[in-house]
Amino acid sequence: MQKNNKYIALRVSTVSVIVNMILSVFKLLAGIIGNSSAMISDAVHSASDVFSTFIVIIGVNMSSKESDAEHPYGHERLECIAAFILAATLFATGIGIGYAGINKIFFEKGNIEVPKYLPLVAAIFSIAIKEGMYWYTRNAAKKIKSDVLMADAWHHRSDALSSVGSFIGILGALFGYPVFDPIASVVICLFIIKAAYDVFSETVKKLVDTSCEQSIVDEIRCEVLKQNDVVCVDELKTRMFGSKIYVDLEIGADETISFKKAHAVAENVHHAIEKNFPEVKHCMVHVNPVKVSKNENMK
């Protein structure tokens, strides 16, 4: 399963690199030829996607390494570090684009050129391509439960939104308001910074042992109670470890059963959880003795 997930992530990342390189060159040429600072900013954003995708590839390769003596719990959290780098890249890109746009609005008003129609066509083309890449990458990220791949998906979405900003700015400039073009750059900056914040906050949750979604906790609880000889669930804790989940369980079993049988009950629960929930990296089970009535015991 781990190897298959790695293959999916690398395949998606390769497609991302190829698409972003072609799109970056196309938008940059359209921006230069068509005198559009918004489209040039958009091209820089797409170019940053190429760098971010290389970070994804590195993160996936490192996090998929098997456990070793120095890292007995595995390397999944390295994916979170890659996501942090992605967030920082997004933030820096957004600040750079915003600065250039504000500079043009307030300090180069007289030098703002009216763009041509080519950047407008490039913006429409970019919106379609990048939105498609968002859904393609997002579906793969959800399938393999990859934070860093989901971060890359949002990078595609932020690029699509920035192209929407470019389109509006270029269109406004063509209608006689040249300042709309650099204003679009500033709007693009805000979208990128918002995407950086979302990636950052989601990654922090994975690094501070945040519990998994309540719906998953409820499903695990139901699965535990289905197992033979489990009387109750006394405690159920979960914590995120990169894209994986650790589960700590305390279950109740009849106090009259032998130690050997109690161990078998714990083993049964352990295997059931890890089998039915692939995202669970490890399930620890502790058995508490419970006084069971005759009727419950016969059930």
Secondary structure, DSSP 4 states (H G I P E B T S, - for coil): -HHHHHHHHHHHHHHHHHHHHHHHHHHHHHHHHTT-HHHHHHHHHHHHHHHHHHHHHHHHHHHTSPP-SS-TT-STTHHHHHHHHHHHHHHHHHHHHHHHHHHHHHH-GGGPPPP-SHHHHHHHHHHHHHHHHHHHHHHHHHHHT-HHHHHHHHHHHHHHHHHHHHHHHHHHHHTT-TTHHHHHHHHHHHHHHHHHHHHHHHHHHHHTT----HHHHHHHHHHHHHSTT--EEEEEEEEEETTEEEEEEEEEEETTS-HHHHHHHHHHHHHHHHHH-TTEEEEEEEEEEE---HHHHH-
